[in-house]
Amino acid sequence: MEKSLFARAVNNIKEKPLFYTGCASATGIVGYGLWGLRTRQTRMSLYLINLRLAAQGSFVALLTGGVGYLLFQRYVMDNDNASLTQTTKK
């Protein structure tokens, strides 16, 4: 039986949450950049530098958060599961 488009999308988001968070972040930065081009009060070069810094900052934040989450899963969550299985075996 084939899954609906919505079910497949939810499954993909659960499997790869960082990818879709990064896509949403990039979309937000591009949207902000386009909106800012209309309402900016600074020179174009400074505006583009600030926009680039926002994009790089969001990338670094997502990368750091993803690595932290994976380390938490690997070392904290696995240790909790290992201690639970050891106590039930006794």
PDB file of N, CA, C and O in Angstrom:
ATOM      1  N   MET A   1       0.841  -1.176   0.000  1.00  0.00           N
ATOM      2  CA  MET A   1       0.000   0.000   0.000  1.00  0.00           C
ATOM      3  C   MET A   1       0.893   1.248   0.000  1.00  0.00           C
ATOM      4  O   MET A   1       1.847   1.330   0.773  1.00  0.00           O
ATOM      5  N   GLU A   2       0.589   2.192  -0.846  1.00  0.00           N
ATOM      6  CA  GLU A   2       1.372   3.415  -0.924  1.00  0.00           C
ATOM      7  C   GLU A   2       0.940   4.409   0.138  1.00  0.00           C
ATOM      8  O   GLU A   2      -0.239   4.531   0.470  1.00  0.00           O
ATOM      9  N   LYS A   3       1.930   5.112   0.656  1.00  0.00           N
ATOM     10  CA  LYS A   3       1.638   6.148   1.639  1.00  0.00           C
ATOM     11  C   LYS A   3       1.219   7.426   0.927  1.00  0.00           C
ATOM     12  O   LYS A   3       1.573   7.660  -0.229  1.00  0.00           O
ATOM     13  N   SER A   4       0.471   8.233   1.628  1.00  0.00           N
ATOM     14  CA  SER A   4       0.090   9.513   1.049  1.00  0.00           C
ATOM     15  C   SER A   4       1.294  10.455   1.061  1.00  0.00           C
ATOM     16  O   SER A   4       2.298  10.189   1.722  1.00  0.00           O
ATOM     17  N   LEU A   5       1.180  11.521   0.345  1.00  0.00           N
ATOM     18  CA  LEU A   5       2.259  12.500   0.283  1.00  0.00           C
ATOM     19  C   LEU A   5       2.548  13.084   1.657  1.00  0.00           C
ATOM     20  O   LEU A   5       3.709  13.284   2.014  1.00  0.00           O
ATOM     21  N   PHE A   6       1.508  13.356   2.427  1.00  0.00           N
ATOM     22  CA  PHE A   6       1.681  13.907   3.771  1.00  0.00           C
ATOM     23  C   PHE A   6       2.405  12.914   4.680  1.00  0.00           C
ATOM     24  O   PHE A   6       3.281  13.316   5.446  1.00  0.00           O
ATOM     25  N   ALA A   7       2.061  11.641   4.611  1.00  0.00           N
ATOM     26  CA  ALA A   7       2.704  10.624   5.449  1.00  0.00           C
ATOM     27  C   ALA A   7       4.176  10.467   5.081  1.00  0.00           C
ATOM     28  O   ALA A   7       5.024  10.312   5.959  1.00  0.00           O
ATOM     29  N   ARG A   8       4.477  10.508   3.794  1.00  0.00           N
ATOM     30  CA  ARG A   8       5.882  10.432   3.378  1.00  0.00           C
ATOM     31  C   ARG A   8       6.661  11.640   3.831  1.00  0.00           C
ATOM     32  O   ARG A   8       7.816  11.517   4.238  1.00  0.00           O
ATOM     33  N   ALA A   9       6.036  12.832   3.765  1.00  0.00           N
ATOM     34  CA  ALA A   9       6.719  14.054   4.205  1.00  0.00           C
ATOM     35  C   ALA A   9       6.996  14.006   5.701  1.00  0.00           C
ATOM     36  O   ALA A   9       8.085  14.380   6.137  1.00  0.00           O
ATOM     37  N   VAL A  10       6.040  13.557   6.485  1.00  0.00           N
ATOM     38  CA  VAL A  10       6.241  13.444   7.934  1.00  0.00           C
ATOM     39  C   VAL A  10       7.340  12.436   8.241  1.00  0.00           C
ATOM     40  O   VAL A  10       8.156  12.664   9.134  1.00  0.00           O
ATOM     41  N   ASN A  11       7.370  11.329   7.513  1.00  0.00           N
ATOM     42  CA  ASN A  11       8.400  10.322   7.714  1.00  0.00           C
ATOM     43  C   ASN A  11       9.782  10.880   7.382  1.00  0.00           C
ATOM     44  O   ASN A  11      10.736  10.637   8.120  1.00  0.00           O
ATOM     45  N   ASN A  12       9.901  11.627   6.280  1.00  0.00           N
ATOM     46  CA  ASN A  12      11.182  12.228   5.912  1.00  0.00           C
ATOM     47  C   ASN A  12      11.638  13.246   6.943  1.00  0.00           C
ATOM     48  O   ASN A  12      12.828  13.319   7.252  1.00  0.00           O
ATOM     49  N   ILE A  13      10.721  14.027   7.478  1.00  0.00           N
ATOM     50  CA  ILE A  13      11.088  15.025   8.486  1.00  0.00           C
ATOM     51  C   ILE A  13      11.567  14.341   9.752  1.00  0.00           C
ATOM     52  O   ILE A  13      12.493  14.832  10.398  1.00  0.00           O
ATOM     53  N   LYS A  14      10.966  13.229  10.121  1.00  0.00           N
ATOM     54  CA  LYS A  14      11.415  12.493  11.306  1.00  0.00           C
ATOM     55  C   LYS A  14      12.785  11.869  11.093  1.00  0.00           C
ATOM     56  O   LYS A  14      13.580  11.786  12.029  1.00  0.00           O
ATOM     57  N   GLU A  15      13.070  11.429   9.870  1.00  0.00           N
ATOM     58  CA  GLU A  15      14.357  10.803   9.586  1.00  0.00           C
ATOM     59  C   GLU A  15      15.487  11.825   9.478  1.00  0.00           C
ATOM     60  O   GLU A  15      16.597  11.563   9.940  1.00  0.00           O
ATOM     61  N   LYS A  16      15.220  12.986   8.875  1.00  0.00           N
ATOM     62  CA  LYS A  16      16.259  13.987   8.631  1.00  0.00           C
ATOM     63  C   LYS A  16      15.797  15.370   9.094  1.00  0.00           C
ATOM     64  O   LYS A  16      15.542  16.236   8.257  1.00  0.00           O
ATOM     65  N   PRO A  17      15.684  15.596  10.397  1.00  0.00           N
ATOM     66  CA  PRO A  17      15.148  16.889  10.855  1.00  0.00           C
ATOM     67  C   PRO A  17      16.094  18.062  10.585  1.00  0.00           C
ATOM     68  O   PRO A  17      15.634  19.181  10.357  1.00  0.00           O
ATOM     69  N   LEU A  18      17.394  17.822  10.606  1.00  0.00           N
ATOM     70  CA  LEU A  18      18.331  18.929  10.395  1.00  0.00           C
ATOM     71  C   LEU A  18      18.291  19.454   8.969  1.00  0.00           C
ATOM     72  O   LEU A  18      18.460  20.652   8.742  1.00  0.00           O
ATOM     73  N   PHE A  19      18.070  18.576   8.018  1.00  0.00           N
ATOM     74  CA  PHE A  19      17.987  19.011   6.625  1.00  0.00           C
ATOM     75  C   PHE A  19      16.827  19.981   6.429  1.00  0.00           C
ATOM     76  O   PHE A  19      16.980  21.033   5.808  1.00  0.00           O
ATOM     77  N   TYR A  20      15.674  19.617   6.963  1.00  0.00           N
ATOM     78  CA  TYR A  20      14.497  20.466   6.773  1.00  0.00           C
ATOM     79  C   TYR A  20      14.562  21.725   7.628  1.00  0.00           C
ATOM     80  O   TYR A  20      14.022  22.761   7.240  1.00  0.00           O
ATOM     81  N   THR A  21      15.212  21.651   8.781  1.00  0.00           N
ATOM     82  CA  THR A  21      15.428  22.853   9.580  1.00  0.00           C
ATOM     83  C   THR A  21      16.360  23.812   8.838  1.00  0.00           C
ATOM     84  O   THR A  21      16.145  25.024   8.844  1.00  0.00           O
ATOM     85  N   GLY A  22      17.384  23.268   8.206  1.00  0.00           N
ATOM     86  CA  GLY A  22      18.291  24.096   7.414  1.00  0.00           C
ATOM     87  C   GLY A  22      17.600  24.731   6.215  1.00  0.00           C
ATOM     88  O   GLY A  22      17.853  25.890   5.887  1.00  0.00           O
ATOM     89  N   CYS A  23      16.731  23.973   5.566  1.00  0.00           N
ATOM     90  CA  CYS A  23      15.967  24.523   4.435  1.00  0.00           C
ATOM     91  C   CYS A  23      15.055  25.650   4.886  1.00  0.00           C
ATOM     92  O   CYS A  23      14.947  26.672   4.210  1.00  0.00           O
ATOM     93  N   ALA A  24      14.400  25.471   6.020  1.00  0.00           N
ATOM     94  CA  ALA A  24      13.518  26.520   6.543  1.00  0.00           C
ATOM     95  C   ALA A  24      14.320  27.751   6.945  1.00  0.00           C
ATOM     96  O   ALA A  24      13.884  28.880   6.719  1.00  0.00           O
ATOM     97  N   SER A  25      15.481  27.539   7.534  1.00  0.00           N
ATOM     98  CA  SER A  25      16.340  28.656   7.919  1.00  0.00           C
ATOM     99  C   SER A  25      16.811  29.433   6.689  1.00  0.00           C
ATOM    100  O   SER A  25      16.777  30.663   6.674  1.00  0.00           O
ATOM    101  N   ALA A  26      17.247  28.712   5.665  1.00  0.00           N
ATOM    102  CA  ALA A  26      17.703  29.374   4.442  1.00  0.00           C
ATOM    103  C   ALA A  26      16.573  30.137   3.770  1.00  0.00           C
ATOM    104  O   ALA A  26      16.775  31.244   3.273  1.00  0.00           O
ATOM    105  N   THR A  27      15.387  29.548   3.756  1.00  0.00           N
ATOM    106  CA  THR A  27      14.229  30.227   3.175  1.00  0.00           C
ATOM    107  C   THR A  27      13.904  31.504   3.941  1.00  0.00           C
ATOM    108  O   THR A  27      13.583  32.533   3.346  1.00  0.00           O
ATOM    109  N   GLY A  28      13.990  31.426   5.263  1.00  0.00           N
ATOM    110  CA  GLY A  28      13.743  32.611   6.085  1.00  0.00           C
ATOM    111  C   GLY A  28      14.761  33.710   5.844  1.00  0.00           C
ATOM    112  O   GLY A  28      14.403  34.886   5.782  1.00  0.00           O
ATOM    113  N   ILE A  29      16.015  33.342   5.708  1.00  0.00           N
ATOM    114  CA  ILE A  29      17.062  34.340   5.472  1.00  0.00           C
ATOM    115  C   ILE A  29      16.905  34.971   4.094  1.00  0.00           C
ATOM    116  O   ILE A  29      17.079  36.180   3.942  1.00  0.00           O
ATOM    117  N   VAL A  30      16.577  34.164   3.092  1.00  0.00           N
ATOM    118  CA  VAL A  30      16.365  34.719   1.755  1.00  0.00           C
ATOM    119  C   VAL A  30      15.154  35.649   1.745  1.00  0.00           C
ATOM    120  O   VAL A  30      15.188  36.715   1.129  1.00  0.00           O
ATOM    121  N   GLY A  31      14.086  35.240   2.429  1.00  0.00           N
ATOM    122  CA  GLY A  31      12.900  36.101   2.522  1.00  0.00           C
ATOM    123  C   GLY A  31      13.195  37.410   3.224  1.00  0.00           C
ATOM    124  O   GLY A  31      12.757  38.476   2.792  1.00  0.00           O
ATOM    125  N   TYR A  32      13.943  37.316   4.311  1.00  0.00           N
ATOM    126  CA  TYR A  32      14.342  38.531   5.016  1.00  0.00           C
ATOM    127  C   TYR A  32      15.222  39.404   4.132  1.00  0.00           C
ATOM    128  O   TYR A  32      15.101  40.629   4.142  1.00  0.00           O
ATOM    129  N   GLY A  33      16.101  38.774   3.375  1.00  0.00           N
ATOM    130  CA  GLY A  33      16.980  39.535   2.479  1.00  0.00           C
ATOM    131  C   GLY A  33      16.200  40.261   1.400  1.00  0.00           C
ATOM    132  O   GLY A  33      16.482  41.423   1.108  1.00  0.00           O
ATOM    133  N   LEU A  34      15.225  39.594   0.808  1.00  0.00           N
ATOM    134  CA  LEU A  34      14.415  40.246  -0.225  1.00  0.00           C
ATOM    135  C   LEU A  34      13.567  41.375   0.354  1.00  0.00           C
ATOM    136  O   LEU A  34      13.423  42.432  -0.258  1.00  0.00           O
ATOM    137  N   TRP A  35      13.011  41.141   1.534  1.00  0.00           N
ATOM    138  CA  TRP A  35      12.229  42.197   2.188  1.00  0.00           C
ATOM    139  C   TRP A  35      13.132  43.372   2.565  1.00  0.00           C
ATOM    140  O   TRP A  35      12.744  44.531   2.423  1.00  0.00           O
ATOM    141  N   GLY A  36      14.314  43.072   3.036  1.00  0.00           N
ATOM    142  CA  GLY A  36      15.245  44.116   3.454  1.00  0.00           C
ATOM    143  C   GLY A  36      15.768  44.959   2.303  1.00  0.00           C
ATOM    144  O   GLY A  36      16.116  46.125   2.492  1.00  0.00           O
ATOM    145  N   LEU A  37      15.825  44.377   1.114  1.00  0.00           N
ATOM    146  CA  LEU A  37      16.274  45.156  -0.038  1.00  0.00           C
ATOM    147  C   LEU A  37      15.327  46.325  -0.320  1.00  0.00           C
ATOM    148  O   LEU A  37      15.741  47.376  -0.809  1.00  0.00           O
ATOM    149  N   ARG A  38      14.061  46.121  -0.003  1.00  0.00           N
ATOM    150  CA  ARG A  38      13.084  47.189  -0.249  1.00  0.00           C
ATOM    151  C   ARG A  38      13.119  48.259   0.832  1.00  0.00           C
ATOM    152  O   ARG A  38      12.871  49.433   0.557  1.00  0.00           O
ATOM    153  N   THR A  39      13.429  47.854   2.062  1.00  0.00           N
ATOM    154  CA  THR A  39      13.304  48.793   3.187  1.00  0.00           C
ATOM    155  C   THR A  39      14.640  49.167   3.805  1.00  0.00           C
ATOM    156  O   THR A  39      14.654  49.786   4.869  1.00  0.00           O
ATOM    157  N   ARG A  40      15.756  48.823   3.192  1.00  0.00           N
ATOM    158  CA  ARG A  40      17.061  49.030   3.820  1.00  0.00           C
ATOM    159  C   ARG A  40      17.411  50.517   3.919  1.00  0.00           C
ATOM    160  O   ARG A  40      16.994  51.340   3.104  1.00  0.00           O
ATOM    161  N   GLN A  41      18.186  50.817   4.946  1.00  0.00           N
ATOM    162  CA  GLN A  41      18.662  52.178   5.159  1.00  0.00           C
ATOM    163  C   GLN A  41      20.185  52.266   5.032  1.00  0.00           C
ATOM    164  O   GLN A  41      20.751  53.353   5.139  1.00  0.00           O
ATOM    165  N   THR A  42      20.842  51.146   4.808  1.00  0.00           N
ATOM    166  CA  THR A  42      22.300  51.125   4.709  1.00  0.00           C
ATOM    167  C   THR A  42      22.729  50.914   3.261  1.00  0.00           C
ATOM    168  O   THR A  42      21.907  50.679   2.376  1.00  0.00           O
ATOM    169  N   ARG A  43      24.028  51.005   3.048  1.00  0.00           N
ATOM    170  CA  ARG A  43      24.556  50.759   1.709  1.00  0.00           C
ATOM    171  C   ARG A  43      24.410  49.295   1.341  1.00  0.00           C
ATOM    172  O   ARG A  43      24.333  48.430   2.214  1.00  0.00           O
ATOM    173  N   MET A  44      24.372  49.027   0.068  1.00  0.00           N
ATOM    174  CA  MET A  44      24.168  47.668  -0.434  1.00  0.00           C
ATOM    175  C   MET A  44      25.282  46.729   0.035  1.00  0.00           C
ATOM    176  O   MET A  44      24.997  45.598   0.429  1.00  0.00           O
ATOM    177  N   SER A  45      26.520  47.164   0.003  1.00  0.00           N
ATOM    178  CA  SER A  45      27.621  46.275   0.381  1.00  0.00           C
ATOM    179  C   SER A  45      27.526  45.873   1.854  1.00  0.00           C
ATOM    180  O   SER A  45      27.736  44.707   2.189  1.00  0.00           O
ATOM    181  N   LEU A  46      27.214  46.817   2.728  1.00  0.00           N
ATOM    182  CA  LEU A  46      27.062  46.483   4.144  1.00  0.00           C
ATOM    183  C   LEU A  46      25.864  45.581   4.377  1.00  0.00           C
ATOM    184  O   LEU A  46      25.917  44.678   5.212  1.00  0.00           O
ATOM    185  N   TYR A  47      24.806  45.812   3.661  1.00  0.00           N
ATOM    186  CA  TYR A  47      23.615  44.981   3.793  1.00  0.00           C
ATOM    187  C   TYR A  47      23.909  43.540   3.388  1.00  0.00           C
ATOM    188  O   TYR A  47      23.489  42.609   4.076  1.00  0.00           O
ATOM    189  N   LEU A  48      24.618  43.347   2.290  1.00  0.00           N
ATOM    190  CA  LEU A  48      24.942  41.998   1.836  1.00  0.00           C
ATOM    191  C   LEU A  48      25.903  41.301   2.784  1.00  0.00           C
ATOM    192  O   LEU A  48      25.808  40.090   2.983  1.00  0.00           O
ATOM    193  N   ILE A  49      26.835  42.059   3.375  1.00  0.00           N
ATOM    194  CA  ILE A  49      27.738  41.474   4.367  1.00  0.00           C
ATOM    195  C   ILE A  49      26.948  40.994   5.581  1.00  0.00           C
ATOM    196  O   ILE A  49      27.180  39.895   6.083  1.00  0.00           O
ATOM    197  N   ASN A  50      26.017  41.819   6.049  1.00  0.00           N
ATOM    198  CA  ASN A  50      25.198  41.421   7.192  1.00  0.00           C
ATOM    199  C   ASN A  50      24.329  40.211   6.873  1.00  0.00           C
ATOM    200  O   ASN A  50      24.144  39.336   7.719  1.00  0.00           O
ATOM    201  N   LEU A  51      23.806  40.161   5.680  1.00  0.00           N
ATOM    202  CA  LEU A  51      22.981  39.025   5.269  1.00  0.00           C
ATOM    203  C   LEU A  51      23.819  37.757   5.186  1.00  0.00           C
ATOM    204  O   LEU A  51      23.368  36.687   5.594  1.00  0.00           O
ATOM    205  N   ARG A  52      25.019  37.869   4.668  1.00  0.00           N
ATOM    206  CA  ARG A  52      25.914  36.711   4.601  1.00  0.00           C
ATOM    207  C   ARG A  52      26.274  36.213   5.992  1.00  0.00           C
ATOM    208  O   ARG A  52      26.325  35.006   6.227  1.00  0.00           O
ATOM    209  N   LEU A  53      26.521  37.130   6.910  1.00  0.00           N
ATOM    210  CA  LEU A  53      26.835  36.742   8.280  1.00  0.00           C
ATOM    211  C   LEU A  53      25.650  36.041   8.941  1.00  0.00           C
ATOM    212  O   LEU A  53      25.844  35.094   9.703  1.00  0.00           O
ATOM    213  N   ALA A  54      24.445  36.485   8.664  1.00  0.00           N
ATOM    214  CA  ALA A  54      23.261  35.815   9.206  1.00  0.00           C
ATOM    215  C   ALA A  54      23.147  34.394   8.669  1.00  0.00           C
ATOM    216  O   ALA A  54      22.815  33.472   9.415  1.00  0.00           O
ATOM    217  N   ALA A  55      23.418  34.214   7.390  1.00  0.00           N
ATOM    218  CA  ALA A  55      23.351  32.875   6.799  1.00  0.00           C
ATOM    219  C   ALA A  55      24.433  31.973   7.381  1.00  0.00           C
ATOM    220  O   ALA A  55      24.161  30.816   7.703  1.00  0.00           O
ATOM    221  N   GLN A  56      25.648  32.480   7.519  1.00  0.00           N
ATOM    222  CA  GLN A  56      26.726  31.678   8.087  1.00  0.00           C
ATOM    223  C   GLN A  56      26.465  31.357   9.555  1.00  0.00           C
ATOM    224  O   GLN A  56      26.742  30.248  10.011  1.00  0.00           O
ATOM    225  N   GLY A  57      25.945  32.305  10.275  1.00  0.00           N
ATOM    226  CA  GLY A  57      25.638  32.081  11.687  1.00  0.00           C
ATOM    227  C   GLY A  57      24.571  31.023  11.885  1.00  0.00           C
ATOM    228  O   GLY A  57      24.670  30.203  12.798  1.00  0.00           O
ATOM    229  N   SER A  58      23.552  31.035  11.038  1.00  0.00           N
ATOM    230  CA  SER A  58      22.513  30.012  11.156  1.00  0.00           C
ATOM    231  C   SER A  58      23.070  28.638  10.798  1.00  0.00           C
ATOM    232  O   SER A  58      22.686  27.637  11.403  1.00  0.00           O
ATOM    233  N   PHE A  59      23.961  28.582   9.832  1.00  0.00           N
ATOM    234  CA  PHE A  59      24.572  27.300   9.470  1.00  0.00           C
ATOM    235  C   PHE A  59      25.401  26.750  10.623  1.00  0.00           C
ATOM    236  O   PHE A  59      25.301  25.570  10.956  1.00  0.00           O
ATOM    237  N   VAL A  60      26.212  27.599  11.226  1.00  0.00           N
ATOM    238  CA  VAL A  60      27.048  27.158  12.346  1.00  0.00           C
ATOM    239  C   VAL A  60      26.180  26.732  13.527  1.00  0.00           C
ATOM    240  O   VAL A  60      26.486  25.744  14.195  1.00  0.00           O
ATOM    241  N   ALA A  61      25.111  27.463  13.786  1.00  0.00           N
ATOM    242  CA  ALA A  61      24.218  27.101  14.889  1.00  0.00           C
ATOM    243  C   ALA A  61      23.546  25.758  14.635  1.00  0.00           C
ATOM    244  O   ALA A  61      23.459  24.933  15.544  1.00  0.00           O
ATOM    245  N   LEU A  62      23.071  25.526  13.413  1.00  0.00           N
ATOM    246  CA  LEU A  62      22.455  24.244  13.087  1.00  0.00           C
ATOM    247  C   LEU A  62      23.459  23.099  13.154  1.00  0.00           C
ATOM    248  O   LEU A  62      23.134  22.016  13.642  1.00  0.00           O
ATOM    249  N   LEU A  63      24.659  23.327  12.675  1.00  0.00           N
ATOM    250  CA  LEU A  63      25.691  22.297  12.713  1.00  0.00           C
ATOM    251  C   LEU A  63      26.062  21.953  14.148  1.00  0.00           C
ATOM    252  O   LEU A  63      26.185  20.779  14.496  1.00  0.00           O
ATOM    253  N   THR A  64      26.240  22.969  14.979  1.00  0.00           N
ATOM    254  CA  THR A  64      26.580  22.747  16.378  1.00  0.00           C
ATOM    255  C   THR A  64      25.437  22.043  17.111  1.00  0.00           C
ATOM    256  O   THR A  64      25.670  21.119  17.891  1.00  0.00           O
ATOM    257  N   GLY A  65      24.219  22.477  16.860  1.00  0.00           N
ATOM    258  CA  GLY A  65      23.073  21.831  17.485  1.00  0.00           C
ATOM    259  C   GLY A  65      22.923  20.378  17.061  1.00  0.00           C
ATOM    260  O   GLY A  65      22.609  19.518  17.884  1.00  0.00           O
ATOM    261  N   GLY A  66      23.144  20.102  15.789  1.00  0.00           N
ATOM    262  CA  GLY A  66      23.047  18.729  15.296  1.00  0.00           C
ATOM    263  C   GLY A  66      24.106  17.820  15.878  1.00  0.00           C
ATOM    264  O   GLY A  66      23.817  16.686  16.258  1.00  0.00           O
ATOM    265  N   VAL A  67      25.330  18.309  15.951  1.00  0.00           N
ATOM    266  CA  VAL A  67      26.404  17.507  16.535  1.00  0.00           C
ATOM    267  C   VAL A  67      26.148  17.288  18.026  1.00  0.00           C
ATOM    268  O   VAL A  67      26.363  16.191  18.542  1.00  0.00           O
ATOM    269  N   GLY A  68      25.694  18.324  18.708  1.00  0.00           N
ATOM    270  CA  GLY A  68      25.369  18.179  20.125  1.00  0.00           C
ATOM    271  C   GLY A  68      24.259  17.172  20.359  1.00  0.00           C
ATOM    272  O   GLY A  68      24.327  16.375  21.294  1.00  0.00           O
ATOM    273  N   TYR A  69      23.238  17.203  19.515  1.00  0.00           N
ATOM    274  CA  TYR A  69      22.129  16.257  19.628  1.00  0.00           C
ATOM    275  C   TYR A  69      22.598  14.827  19.378  1.00  0.00           C
ATOM    276  O   TYR A  69      22.211  13.911  20.104  1.00  0.00           O
ATOM    277  N   LEU A  70      23.427  14.631  18.357  1.00  0.00           N
ATOM    278  CA  LEU A  70      23.923  13.291  18.069  1.00  0.00           C
ATOM    279  C   LEU A  70      24.822  12.775  19.192  1.00  0.00           C
ATOM    280  O   LEU A  70      24.749  11.601  19.553  1.00  0.00           O
ATOM    281  N   LEU A  71      25.674  13.652  19.748  1.00  0.00           N
ATOM    282  CA  LEU A  71      26.508  13.240  20.874  1.00  0.00           C
ATOM    283  C   LEU A  71      25.661  12.903  22.092  1.00  0.00           C
ATOM    284  O   LEU A  71      25.949  11.947  22.812  1.00  0.00           O
ATOM    285  N   PHE A  72      24.620  13.689  22.320  1.00  0.00           N
ATOM    286  CA  PHE A  72      23.710  13.411  23.430  1.00  0.00           C
ATOM    287  C   PHE A  72      23.041  12.057  23.253  1.00  0.00           C
ATOM    288  O   PHE A  72      22.953  11.271  24.196  1.00  0.00           O
ATOM    289  N   GLN A  73      22.569  11.790  22.042  1.00  0.00           N
ATOM    290  CA  GLN A  73      21.942  10.494  21.774  1.00  0.00           C
ATOM    291  C   GLN A  73      22.920   9.352  21.961  1.00  0.00           C
ATOM    292  O   GLN A  73      22.575   8.329  22.552  1.00  0.00           O
ATOM    293  N   ARG A  74      24.134   9.515  21.462  1.00  0.00           N
ATOM    294  CA  ARG A  74      25.097   8.424  21.478  1.00  0.00           C
ATOM    295  C   ARG A  74      25.608   8.125  22.880  1.00  0.00           C
ATOM    296  O   ARG A  74      25.679   6.960  23.272  1.00  0.00           O
ATOM    297  N   TYR A  75      25.965   9.156  23.643  1.00  0.00           N
ATOM    298  CA  TYR A  75      26.641   8.920  24.907  1.00  0.00           C
ATOM    299  C   TYR A  75      25.730   8.988  26.122  1.00  0.00           C
ATOM    300  O   TYR A  75      25.998   8.312  27.116  1.00  0.00           O
ATOM    301  N   VAL A  76      24.684   9.764  26.082  1.00  0.00           N
ATOM    302  CA  VAL A  76      23.809   9.874  27.245  1.00  0.00           C
ATOM    303  C   VAL A  76      22.648   8.893  27.151  1.00  0.00           C
ATOM    304  O   VAL A  76      22.380   8.153  28.098  1.00  0.00           O
ATOM    305  N   MET A  77      21.970   8.884  26.030  1.00  0.00           N
ATOM    306  CA  MET A  77      20.807   8.010  25.887  1.00  0.00           C
ATOM    307  C   MET A  77      21.209   6.538  25.839  1.00  0.00           C
ATOM    308  O   MET A  77      20.519   5.700  26.418  1.00  0.00           O
ATOM    309  N   ASP A  78      22.303   6.205  25.166  1.00  0.00           N
ATOM    310  CA  ASP A  78      22.741   4.814  25.107  1.00  0.00           C
ATOM    311  C   ASP A  78      23.187   4.327  26.478  1.00  0.00           C
ATOM    312  O   ASP A  78      22.951   3.168  26.816  1.00  0.00           O
ATOM    313  N   ASN A  79      23.826   5.180  27.278  1.00  0.00           N
ATOM    314  CA  ASN A  79      24.240   4.780  28.612  1.00  0.00           C
ATOM    315  C   ASN A  79      23.034   4.509  29.498  1.00  0.00           C
ATOM    316  O   ASN A  79      23.062   3.581  30.307  1.00  0.00           O
ATOM    317  N   ASP A  80      21.979   5.299  29.359  1.00  0.00           N
ATOM    318  CA  ASP A  80      20.769   5.059  30.134  1.00  0.00           C
ATOM    319  C   ASP A  80      20.146   3.728  29.748  1.00  0.00           C
ATOM    320  O   ASP A  80      19.716   2.972  30.619  1.00  0.00           O
ATOM    321  N   ASN A  81      20.091   3.432  28.461  1.00  0.00           N
ATOM    322  CA  ASN A  81      19.525   2.167  28.010  1.00  0.00           C
ATOM    323  C   ASN A  81      20.391   0.992  28.444  1.00  0.00           C
ATOM    324  O   ASN A  81      19.868  -0.063  28.803  1.00  0.00           O
ATOM    325  N   ALA A  82      21.719   1.164  28.413  1.00  0.00           N
ATOM    326  CA  ALA A  82      22.625   0.093  28.825  1.00  0.00           C
ATOM    327  C   ALA A  82      22.470  -0.187  30.315  1.00  0.00           C
ATOM    328  O   ALA A  82      22.482  -1.349  30.721  1.00  0.00           O
ATOM    329  N   SER A  83      22.327   0.844  31.134  1.00  0.00           N
ATOM    330  CA  SER A  83      22.176   0.619  32.568  1.00  0.00           C
ATOM    331  C   SER A  83      20.828  -0.030  32.875  1.00  0.00           C
ATOM    332  O   SER A  83      20.719  -0.817  33.816  1.00  0.00           O
ATOM    333  N   LEU A  84      19.808   0.291  32.094  1.00  0.00           N
ATOM    334  CA  LEU A  84      18.513  -0.343  32.304  1.00  0.00           C
ATOM    335  C   LEU A  84      18.559  -1.834  31.953  1.00  0.00           C
ATOM    336  O   LEU A  84      17.975  -2.655  32.660  1.00  0.00           O
ATOM    337  N   THR A  85      19.240  -2.179  30.880  1.00  0.00           N
ATOM    338  CA  THR A  85      19.311  -3.588  30.496  1.00  0.00           C
ATOM    339  C   THR A  85      20.172  -4.371  31.464  1.00  0.00           C
ATOM    340  O   THR A  85      19.904  -5.549  31.697  1.00  0.00           O
ATOM    341  N   GLN A  86      21.199  -3.758  32.039  1.00  0.00           N
ATOM    342  CA  GLN A  86      22.042  -4.443  32.998  1.00  0.00           C
ATOM    343  C   GLN A  86      21.283  -4.731  34.293  1.00  0.00           C
ATOM    344  O   GLN A  86      21.456  -5.796  34.886  1.00  0.00           O
ATOM    345  N   THR A  87      20.454  -3.804  34.732  1.00  0.00           N
ATOM    346  CA  THR A  87      19.720  -4.024  35.980  1.00  0.00           C
ATOM    347  C   THR A  87      18.608  -5.043  35.794  1.00  0.00           C
ATOM    348  O   THR A  87      18.263  -5.750  36.741  1.00  0.00           O
ATOM    349  N   THR A  88      18.043  -5.137  34.610  1.00  0.00           N
ATOM    350  CA  THR A  88      16.968  -6.123  34.404  1.00  0.00           C
ATOM    351  C   THR A  88      17.521  -7.520  34.231  1.00  0.00           C
ATOM    352  O   THR A  88      16.793  -8.485  34.459  1.00  0.00           O
ATOM    353  N   LYS A  89      18.779  -7.676  33.838  1.00  0.00           N
ATOM    354  CA  LYS A  89      19.370  -8.998  33.651  1.00  0.00           C
ATOM    355  C   LYS A  89      19.725  -9.645  34.980  1.00  0.00           C
ATOM    356  O   LYS A  89      19.796 -10.871  35.060  1.00  0.00           O
ATOM    357  N   LYS A  90      19.948  -8.868  36.010  1.00  0.00           N
ATOM    358  CA  LYS A  90      20.380  -9.427  37.300  1.00  0.00           C
ATOM    359  C   LYS A  90      19.318 -10.199  37.984  1.00  0.00           C
ATOM    360  O   LYS A  90      19.541 -10.724  39.075  1.00  0.00           O
TER     361      LYS A  90
END
